[in-house]
Amino acid sequence: MKGDRLDRVNALIKNEIANFLKINSQRDSNIVVNSVIVSPDLKNAKVFLTWLMGKIRVNSLNYLKPKLAKYLSHKVKLKYLPKIKFYPINPSTIDRLESIYEQIEHIQKKQQK
C-alpha cells in the first residue's frame, strides 16, 4: 500500500515539475523530465532530466529552485515538500536502458512459453 502512494507522489511531482518547466524556463525549453524518485520519508526527491537539444546543464536550473518550491507547495498537498535535486540523463543512456528492457521482455516471453 505504501508503495502505491509513493508511486502516485512520484507521478504527481513529475507532472507538476514538467508543467513548471514548460511555463517558466524559456531558454531551457527542450527539457524532458524522465522520472522523479521521492524518498520513502518524502523529504528528498531526485529529478532525472534530459535536454533534447544541446548539452545537459543541470546547474542552469538551480536559479529556478526557489520558484519551483513555491509552485510545488501550491500544487502538491503534502505535509513536507521534498527537497529537489536535479540529475542529468544522457540520451544515449536512455537508449541503452530501453534496449535492456526489451531484452528482459524477450527473456520473459521465452520463459512463459
Buried (B, 14 or more C-beta within 10 A) or exposed (E): EEEEEBEEBBEBBBBBBBEBBEEEBEEBEEBBBBEBBBEEEBEBBBBBBBBEEEEBBEEBBEEBEEEBEEBBEEBBEEEEBBEBEBEBBEEEEBEEEEEEEEEEEEEEEEEEE
